[in-house]
């Protein structure tokens, strides 16, 4: 059984390790097969690109994927990374919660 990724596209995350440690950004894409996420303005690399039909050549900056274990959901109220859990509300609908405070995300 594959582990589910509890983070979603559009979530604000904080980087826990690596050269961009402490930076925050929004998730642009989640790649569940390899358990990686692409975050805006984090883990940028320069790519030397040849000119194509419509696009010019040159050095472009590209956001590269980060492993899910290296990012955490960012809680703006506590200004820290938090763990995400799941619970069901009164209507039986599944919702994401902050594991420490129990508040809904």
Residue pairs with C-beta under 8 A, 6 or more apart in sequence:
2 32
3 35
4 32
5 30
5 32
5 35
5 37
5 68
6 73
6 84
6 85
6 86
6 96
7 13
7 27
7 30
7 37
7 68
7 71
7 73
7 84
8 27
8 30
9 27
9 28
9 29
9 30
10 26
10 27
11 26
11 27
11 73
12 24
12 25
12 26
12 73
12 74
12 76
13 24
13 25
13 26
13 27
13 37
13 39
13 71
13 72
13 73
13 74
13 81
14 22
14 23
14 24
14 71
14 72
14 73
14 74
14 80
14 81
15 21
15 22
15 23
15 24
15 25
15 39
15 42
15 43
15 66
15 70
15 71
16 69
16 70
16 71
16 72
16 81
17 70
18 43
18 66
18 70
19 43
20 42
20 43
23 41
23 42
24 74
25 39
25 40
25 41
25 42
26 39
26 40
27 37
27 38
27 39
28 38
28 39
28 40
28 63
29 37
29 38
30 37
31 37
31 38
31 65
34 65
35 67
35 68
35 69
36 65
36 66
36 67
36 68
37 65
37 66
37 68
37 71
38 63
38 64
38 65
38 66
39 63
39 66
39 71
40 63
41 63
42 63
42 66
43 63
43 64
43 65
43 66
44 61
44 62
44 63
44 64
45 61
45 62
45 64
46 59
46 60
46 61
46 62
47 59
47 60
47 61
47 62
48 58
48 59
49 55
49 57
49 58
49 59
49 60
50 57
51 57
71 81
72 81
72 82
72 83
73 81
73 82
73 83
73 84
73 105
74 80
74 81
74 82
75 81
75 82
75 98
82 98
82 99
82 100
83 98
83 99
83 100
84 96
84 97
84 98
84 99
84 105
85 96
85 97
85 98
85 99
86 94
86 95
86 96
86 97
87 94
87 95
87 97
88 94
88 95
89 95
95 104
95 105
96 104
96 105
97 103
97 104
97 105
98 104
98 105
